[in-house]
């Protein structure tokens, strides 16, 4: 069950311009599924309080998203950034983030529809600060582990866990090594931790596999100068896979007895790769490609080996309506697949999803780029008449401006009813009055293009900003 390039973009979160900051930057485990719901996390910067906010959204179907209310009080001393999530065997969602107000790592668990108590990890070594994402890993006993890097010239990669009931003292993964930039981390079924990092001196990519108190020396796995990011995952046997986005290809490194390299795509100008391996050991890789044929802006591509061989890369975003994408993160299993990414306008966190709850999800109804907030959907029968129907204008519209398509040809019309915020309804009303032509897409995969809004009616309860509407689209 994988993306095929026909999925509709879904807005997981929208913000005012320049309010959203890091979003999915350093994108790692920011999109997960716990068996019943999707969870998406990111951070944003509020110009009203000058602090970072960690946001965690939840969705049953990948279409309708709601805020889980992650504990954060703007202006009250909290400023959470660099979040990452993981799911344990019971479906609980674990999350870590950095409190920028005091440089302390925070940890929290979501279960039974609510967040638990926020825990504070020990003071960072040397009173340092977190340099980028805090990577959260859950072991076979549902215990959390964290890997992160501190900044500055003496920054190191550090590790801690909560196996014994309290967070362990931090230990440097490579205490004698010069500063490294932490790239990614994964945990296998034997609870071995796999870490990749980039040297700040030669910018080569290094790898280490170990456990608390036992960290073998870094092993250089790539020394090319054309790597535009990497990510790591492990399969059910503990075999590590490292994806490299390069200027001329996508390269996958893997280690059995020794490291091997495989070119899995020859597409060029790749950045920000994300890799996920499902429970059945299928590999899913997402990245940003720019430029992409037929588009002006960056596009998000997906590559997978569900059939046992590498498929052709799929343009998952397949649109050019926003400024360009960055830092995608992919999640997939045997029944569902999804990708989340940040748009470069810093206002949109969006996603593309194939299935939810084990079955095919329906696409949202859309009028152009406007997603209709639907509670009920009816498809009217196409009237078996050769004459066209008259438009029913709103008050103030004096000319119908309708026309026949061709002699004897019938025009298709479909109706939708639902709830919308007043601003969206006002937009529909403006298009109605202007007889605007647009493409209308329906959640059953069909569309009318072009169409106009033939009929529009609504009721709104006094004192609310929610409108219940009925709208009929007519082929023109």
Protein Blocks (a to p, Z undefined) as FASTA:
>chain_A
ZZehlaccddfbdcdehkacnlmghiabfbccehjaccdddddddfklopacddddddfk
lmaccdehiacdehilpacehiacdddfkopacdddddfklopacddddeehiacddddd
dddehhiacfbdcdddddfkopacdddddedjkbccdddddfnopacddddfblmbccdd
dfbdcddfkopacdddddfklopacdddddehiacddddfbfcfkbgbdcddddfkopac
dddddfkbccddddfkbccdddfbfcehiehiaddddfkopacddddddddehiabdcdd
dddfknopacddddfklpakbgbdehiaddddfkbccdddddfklpaccdddfbgghiac
dddddehjaccddfbdcddddddbfbdcdddddehiabfoiacfbghiacdddddddddd
fklmmmmmmmmmnopacddddfkopacdddddfbdcddddehiabdcdddddddZZ
